[in-house]
Amino acid sequence: MTPHDTLDQDRRELVELTDDLLGRHCDLDFLRARIDDGTAHTPGLWGRLAETGLVSALVAEEHGGAGLTPAHLSGVLHSLGRHAVPEPYLETAVLAATVLDALPGPVADTWLPRIAAGDAVVVVRLGELTPLLPYAADADLLLDVADDGAVRAFAADELEVTPVPALDPLRPLGRVVLTGAGTEVGDDGAVVARTRTLALSGAACLLAGASQRLLDLTVEYVAVREQFGRPVGSFQAVKHKAADLAVMVDMATAAALSAFDAADEPDGPRRAAAAKAYAGEAAARANVDALQLHGGIGFTWEYHLHIWLKRVMGLAASYGTTTALRRDLARELVARVGQERRG
């Protein structure tokens, strides 16, 4: 078996593990209970994710983790998006673990074992890319990653968090003001670039997963909803709309998963930005088509479509919007073409 085959097998097993866990512990009743309680993150579900080793996947073995690579987790993130998991997995298990693993020292020695054990929520601020931080009110630690590569850690008592009304109640947002001096973690520009790449491509995976759930819910509904004595899914116009959406969702999924897997490639940042932009476009299309094909019931609180409608809208606005990312990609392309012509 080649290393590539081993990686594929590991990824499949991780996705199966994730789907099984979330199917049992993150169903619709659980999500509605979280909305009713006004609490997204819970030690119960977070602890279960930690027990299975999903939270500690990127943490080095010496700190209690599995020492895996981001390429192992693209499918896991997609699954988390499909299940609308109300936990800071991308923020803590991917971004924070990546930053601390790359900058060894006292802070990493203290917090990586806590992340691996599921005992801590750590969020990462990436400059203007994160004006609002998901799960900031639940954070035990904030890693402030500056554009120049400097990273400082701020404990919960060094933060002033103001909750901001969020469209998605299962992904709460907060505006953070640093009130303490913090602790120096390290200084490495490459860490900033890699963390940004993982943030963009990871959000794209979550978006693609949530869009897939919108598509699945819509196909299930039009197959049983009848009009004029026939399932509405048998009408040609409905078939074409669902088929077009399926193509967009499949392409968004392929782009997102491959971009996350290729985070360390030379063109990783560009692929991540393109994947996030396209996943945002596909998600917007999924929102519109899901509502149209569900009809009036899709707008009701009692029906569960709104959970994923809100999830994709919130994710699409995080870590760069489709418009902003495409503008940046266009500027980069124009600059590169101009440089090639001059050279």
C-alpha positions as CSV (number, residue, x, y, z in Angstrom):
1,M,0.0,0.0,0.0
2,T,1.4,3.4,-1.0
3,P,1.5,6.4,1.3
4,H,-1.3,8.0,-0.7
5,D,-3.5,4.9,-0.3
6,T,-2.8,4.9,3.4
7,L,-3.8,8.6,3.6
8,D,-7.0,7.9,1.7
9,Q,-7.9,5.0,4.0
10,D,-7.2,7.1,7.1
11,R,-9.4,9.9,5.8
12,R,-12.3,7.6,5.0
13,E,-12.1,6.1,8.5
14,L,-12.0,9.5,10.1
15,V,-15.1,10.6,8.1
16,E,-16.9,7.4,9.1
17,L,-16.0,8.0,12.7
18,T,-17.2,11.6,12.5
19,D,-20.5,10.8,10.8
20,D,-21.2,8.0,13.3
21,L,-20.5,10.3,16.3
22,L,-22.5,13.2,15.0
23,G,-25.3,11.1,13.9
24,R,-25.7,9.9,17.5
25,H,-24.9,13.1,19.4
26,C,-25.6,16.0,17.1
27,D,-29.0,15.4,15.7
28,L,-31.8,17.9,15.1
29,D,-33.1,17.6,18.6
30,F,-29.6,18.5,19.9
31,L,-29.3,21.5,17.6
32,R,-32.7,22.8,18.5
33,A,-31.9,22.4,22.2
34,R,-28.8,24.4,21.7
35,I,-30.8,27.2,20.0
36,D,-33.5,27.2,22.7
37,D,-30.8,27.3,25.5
38,G,-28.9,30.1,23.7
39,T,-25.7,28.1,24.2
40,A,-23.8,26.7,21.2
41,H,-20.6,25.2,22.6
42,T,-21.1,22.5,25.2
43,P,-18.5,20.5,27.1
44,G,-20.5,17.3,26.4
45,L,-20.2,17.3,22.6
46,W,-16.8,18.9,22.6
47,G,-15.7,16.2,25.1
48,R,-17.0,13.4,22.8
49,L,-15.1,14.9,19.8
50,A,-12.0,14.9,22.0
51,E,-12.5,11.3,23.2
52,T,-12.5,10.1,19.6
53,G,-9.2,11.9,18.9
54,L,-10.7,14.3,16.4
55,V,-9.8,17.4,18.5
56,S,-6.2,16.2,19.0
57,A,-5.6,15.1,15.4
58,L,-3.1,17.8,14.6
59,V,-1.5,17.9,18.0
60,A,1.9,16.3,18.2
61,E,2.2,13.0,19.9
62,E,4.4,14.4,22.7
63,H,1.5,16.6,23.7
64,G,-1.1,13.9,23.6
65,G,-2.2,14.1,20.0
66,A,-2.1,11.9,16.9
67,G,0.4,14.1,15.0
68,L,-1.6,13.9,11.8
69,T,-1.5,16.5,8.9
70,P,-4.2,18.8,7.8
71,A,-4.7,16.6,4.7
72,H,-6.3,14.0,7.1
73,L,-9.0,16.4,8.2
74,S,-10.6,17.9,5.0
75,G,-13.4,15.2,5.0
76,V,-13.9,15.7,8.7
77,L,-14.5,19.4,8.3
78,H,-16.9,18.7,5.4
79,S,-18.8,16.3,7.7
80,L,-18.9,18.9,10.5
81,G,-20.5,21.3,8.0
82,R,-23.1,18.8,7.0
83,H,-24.1,18.3,10.6
84,A,-24.0,22.1,11.5
85,V,-21.9,21.2,14.5
86,P,-22.0,24.1,17.0
87,E,-18.4,23.7,18.1
88,P,-15.1,25.7,17.5
89,Y,-13.4,22.8,15.7
90,L,-11.8,24.8,12.9
91,E,-10.8,27.5,15.3
92,T,-9.3,25.3,18.1
93,A,-8.5,21.9,16.7
94,V,-7.1,23.2,13.4
95,L,-6.0,26.8,13.6
96,A,-4.9,27.1,17.2
97,A,-3.2,23.6,17.2
98,T,-1.4,24.6,14.0
99,V,-0.1,27.9,15.4
100,L,1.1,26.4,18.7
101,D,2.6,23.3,17.1
102,A,4.7,25.6,14.8
103,L,5.9,27.8,17.7
104,P,7.2,25.5,20.5
105,G,7.7,26.9,23.9
106,P,6.0,27.3,27.3
107,V,2.7,28.4,25.9
108,A,2.5,25.5,23.5
109,D,3.6,23.1,26.3
110,T,0.8,24.3,28.5
111,W,-2.1,24.6,26.0
112,L,-1.5,21.8,23.4
113,P,-2.1,19.1,26.0
114,R,-5.3,20.9,27.1
115,I,-6.5,21.2,23.5
116,A,-5.8,17.5,23.0
117,A,-7.8,16.5,26.1
118,G,-10.7,18.7,25.1
119,D,-10.2,20.9,28.2
120,A,-9.7,24.2,26.4
121,V,-11.3,26.4,23.7
122,V,-8.6,28.4,21.9
123,V,-9.5,30.9,19.2
124,V,-7.2,32.7,16.7
125,R,-7.4,36.3,15.6
126,L,-6.0,36.8,12.1
127,G,-5.9,40.6,11.8
128,E,-8.5,42.2,9.5
129,L,-9.5,38.7,8.3
130,T,-11.3,38.2,11.6
131,P,-13.0,41.4,12.8
132,L,-15.4,39.2,14.8
133,L,-14.3,36.0,16.4
134,P,-16.5,32.9,16.5
135,Y,-16.9,31.4,20.0
136,A,-14.9,34.2,21.6
137,A,-17.1,34.2,24.7
138,D,-16.2,30.6,25.3
139,A,-12.4,31.0,24.8
140,D,-10.0,30.1,27.5
141,L,-7.2,31.5,25.4
142,L,-6.8,33.8,22.4
143,L,-3.9,33.7,20.0
144,D,-3.4,37.0,18.3
145,V,-1.6,36.4,15.0
146,A,-0.3,39.7,13.6
147,D,0.4,40.3,10.0
148,D,4.1,40.7,10.7
149,G,4.3,37.2,12.1
150,A,4.3,38.1,15.8
151,V,2.0,35.8,17.9
152,R,0.9,36.6,21.4
153,A,-1.4,34.6,23.7
154,F,-4.1,36.2,25.9
155,A,-5.8,34.4,28.7
156,A,-9.6,34.8,29.2
157,D,-9.1,37.4,32.0
158,E,-7.1,39.5,29.5
159,L,-10.0,39.7,27.1
160,E,-13.1,41.9,27.0
161,V,-15.6,40.1,24.8
162,T,-18.7,41.8,23.6
163,P,-21.2,39.4,22.1
164,V,-22.4,40.4,18.7
165,P,-25.9,39.4,17.4
166,A,-25.2,36.6,14.9
167,L,-27.5,35.3,12.2
168,D,-26.4,31.8,13.1
169,P,-27.1,31.2,16.8
170,L,-25.1,28.0,16.7
171,R,-22.0,29.9,15.7
172,P,-21.9,32.9,18.1
173,L,-19.6,35.9,17.4
174,G,-17.8,38.3,19.7
175,R,-15.9,41.5,19.3
176,V,-12.7,41.3,21.4
177,V,-10.7,44.0,23.1
178,L,-7.3,43.0,24.5
179,T,-7.0,44.3,28.1
180,G,-3.8,42.6,29.1
181,A,-0.2,42.5,27.9
182,G,-0.4,38.8,26.9
183,T,2.5,36.4,26.5
184,E,4.8,36.2,23.6
185,V,4.5,32.9,21.7
186,G,6.8,33.4,18.8
187,D,7.4,35.3,15.6
188,D,7.2,33.6,12.2
189,G,5.7,35.0,9.0
190,A,5.3,31.6,7.6
191,V,3.0,30.7,10.4
192,V,0.7,33.6,9.5
193,A,0.5,32.5,5.9
194,R,-0.2,28.9,6.7
195,T,-2.8,29.7,9.3
196,R,-4.6,32.0,6.9
197,T,-4.5,29.3,4.2
198,L,-6.0,26.7,6.6
199,A,-8.7,29.2,7.8
200,L,-9.8,29.9,4.2
201,S,-9.7,26.3,3.0
202,G,-11.2,25.0,6.2
203,A,-14.1,27.4,6.0
204,A,-14.6,26.3,2.4
205,C,-14.9,22.7,3.6
206,L,-17.4,23.6,6.2
207,L,-19.4,25.6,3.6
208,A,-19.4,22.8,1.1
209,G,-20.6,20.4,3.7
210,A,-23.4,22.7,4.8
211,S,-24.4,23.3,1.1
212,Q,-24.5,19.5,0.6
213,R,-26.9,19.2,3.5
214,L,-29.2,21.9,1.9
215,L,-29.1,20.0,-1.3
216,D,-29.9,16.7,0.4
217,L,-32.8,18.2,2.4
218,T,-34.2,19.7,-0.8
219,V,-34.0,16.5,-2.8
220,E,-35.6,14.6,0.0
221,Y,-38.5,17.2,0.2
222,V,-39.3,17.4,-3.5
223,A,-39.4,13.6,-3.7
224,V,-42.3,13.4,-1.2
225,R,-44.1,16.8,-1.7
226,E,-46.9,16.3,-4.2
227,Q,-48.6,18.8,-6.5
228,F,-51.3,17.9,-9.1
229,G,-51.0,14.3,-7.9
230,R,-47.3,14.0,-8.6
231,P,-44.1,14.5,-6.6
232,V,-42.8,18.0,-7.5
233,G,-39.4,16.4,-8.0
234,S,-40.8,14.8,-11.1
235,F,-41.3,18.1,-12.8
236,Q,-38.6,19.0,-15.4
237,A,-38.0,22.5,-14.0
238,V,-37.4,21.2,-10.5
239,K,-35.1,18.4,-11.8
240,H,-33.0,20.9,-13.8
241,K,-32.7,23.3,-10.8
242,A,-31.7,20.4,-8.4
243,A,-29.2,19.0,-11.0
244,D,-27.6,22.4,-11.5
245,L,-27.2,22.9,-7.8
246,A,-25.8,19.4,-7.4
247,V,-23.0,20.2,-9.9
248,M,-22.1,23.5,-8.1
249,V,-22.0,21.7,-4.7
250,D,-19.9,18.9,-6.1
251,M,-17.4,21.4,-7.6
252,A,-17.3,23.4,-4.4
253,T,-16.6,20.3,-2.4
254,A,-13.8,19.1,-4.8
255,A,-12.2,22.6,-4.7
256,A,-12.5,22.9,-0.9
257,L,-11.2,19.4,-0.1
258,S,-8.2,19.7,-2.5
259,A,-7.3,23.2,-1.3
260,F,-7.3,22.1,2.3
261,D,-5.2,19.0,1.4
262,A,-2.7,21.3,-0.5
263,A,-2.4,23.9,2.2
264,D,1.4,23.4,2.2
265,E,1.9,23.6,-1.5
266,P,3.4,26.7,-3.1
267,D,0.1,27.7,-4.6
268,G,-1.8,26.8,-1.4
269,P,-2.9,30.3,-0.5
270,R,-4.3,31.0,-4.0
271,R,-6.1,27.7,-4.1
272,A,-7.6,28.3,-0.6
273,A,-8.9,31.8,-1.6
274,A,-10.4,30.4,-4.8
275,A,-12.0,27.5,-3.0
276,K,-13.5,29.7,-0.3
277,A,-14.8,32.1,-3.0
278,Y,-16.4,29.4,-5.0
279,A,-17.8,27.6,-1.9
280,G,-19.5,30.9,-1.0
281,E,-21.0,31.2,-4.4
282,A,-22.3,27.7,-4.3
283,A,-23.7,28.2,-0.8
284,A,-25.6,31.3,-1.9
285,R,-27.1,29.3,-4.8
286,A,-28.0,26.5,-2.4
287,N,-29.8,28.9,-0.1
288,V,-31.9,30.4,-2.9
289,D,-32.7,27.1,-4.5
290,A,-33.5,25.3,-1.3
291,L,-35.9,28.0,-0.3
292,Q,-37.6,28.1,-3.7
293,L,-38.0,24.4,-3.9
294,H,-39.3,24.0,-0.4
295,G,-41.8,26.7,-0.8
296,G,-43.5,28.3,2.2
297,I,-42.4,25.6,4.7
298,G,-38.8,26.5,4.1
299,F,-39.4,29.8,5.8
300,T,-40.9,28.4,9.0
301,W,-39.2,28.0,12.4
302,E,-40.7,24.6,12.9
303,Y,-39.0,23.2,9.9
304,H,-35.2,22.7,10.2
305,L,-34.0,24.1,6.9
306,H,-33.2,27.5,8.6
307,I,-30.4,25.9,10.6
308,W,-28.3,25.3,7.4
309,L,-29.5,28.5,5.7
310,K,-28.1,30.5,8.5
311,R,-24.9,28.4,8.8
312,V,-23.9,29.0,5.2
313,M,-24.7,32.7,5.3
314,G,-22.5,33.1,8.4
315,L,-19.6,31.0,7.0
316,A,-19.7,32.8,3.7
317,A,-19.1,36.1,5.5
318,S,-16.2,34.7,7.6
319,Y,-12.5,34.7,6.6
320,G,-13.2,36.8,3.6
321,T,-16.3,37.2,1.5
322,T,-16.6,35.8,-2.1
323,T,-16.4,39.4,-3.5
324,A,-13.4,40.3,-1.4
325,L,-11.5,37.1,-2.2
326,R,-12.1,37.4,-5.9
327,R,-11.0,41.0,-5.9
328,D,-7.7,40.0,-4.2
329,L,-7.2,37.1,-6.6
330,A,-7.8,39.4,-9.6
331,R,-5.3,42.0,-8.2
332,E,-2.7,39.2,-7.7
333,L,-3.3,37.9,-11.2
334,V,-3.0,41.4,-12.8
335,A,0.2,42.1,-10.8
336,R,1.7,38.7,-11.8
337,V,0.9,39.2,-15.5
338,G,2.3,42.7,-15.5
339,Q,5.5,41.4,-13.8
340,E,5.9,38.6,-16.4
341,R,5.5,41.1,-19.3
342,R,8.1,43.4,-17.8
343,G,10.4,40.6,-17.1
